[in-house]
Amino acid sequence: MALLGKILIADDDQNVLELVKLYGEREGFEVIGINDGDKVLAAFDRENPDMVILDIMLPGVDGLTLCRSLRSIRMIPIIMLTAKGEEADRVLGLEMGADDYVSKPFSPRELMARVKAVLRRGQPGETVTGGKLKFPGLEIQAETRKVLVGGQEIKITPKEFDLLYYLAQNPRRVFPRDKLLEAVWGYDYFGEERTVDVHIRRLRSKLSPLAHDYLTTIWGVGYQLNPPPEGEETTL
């Protein structure tokens, strides 16, 4: 079986590490397990993984702090493991830059499905095709997965890019949250539509000061990318 990628997972529960390693290798991944938050950054630098799975509650450096640190190094896909029912932790993890989360206890098959979906969506050319989408003050490059605001590249996570590109492919069309979850995340989130809200909020912050012009909330419905009419200037 061809290797699909390398996963670095940090969790202090040895059973979780062994279970993820078993199922991950069965699916074609190399899995590196770390049981201490203090060792994650060194392992990340040494192993150069394709994805990181972080438990929020780790001995040493916690998962949220690690998520933020990893995001400053490289825009790698990150999945957070959170305690069941801890919505605040899930939202905070997404705010820190995580692409997805899985609540404990979890099904290993579900986790592998999430891993594949996040990795698939993060591959250049996999979810987006074509050249560039251009609007006043905003350029989205499909092949390189870069976003330019006022001619300057901004840091953007794989999921943020996919969400922005999907909206930009259909300007002024309003998308319900469940449709965005299906199109961008690629599977059923079982009503966790808050994920879309968090990613939109992060995009607004990064696109500022264009955000209020471009990302519009249609209350009770969803979101749209709403560029100014042709020829109308956008203040930068």
ABEGO torsion letter per residue (X at the ends): XBBAEBBBBBBABAAAAAAAAAAAAAAGBBBBBBABAAAAAAAAAAAGBABBBBBABBBEBBAAAAAAAAAAABBBBBBBBBBBGBAAAAAAAAAAGBABBBBOBBBAAAAAAAAAAAAAAABBGAABBEBBBBBBGBBBBAAAGBBBBGGBBBBBBAAAAAAAAAAAABBGBBBBAAAAAAAAAGBBAGGBAAAAAAAAAAAAAAAOAAAAAABBBBBGAEBBBBBBBBGBBBBX
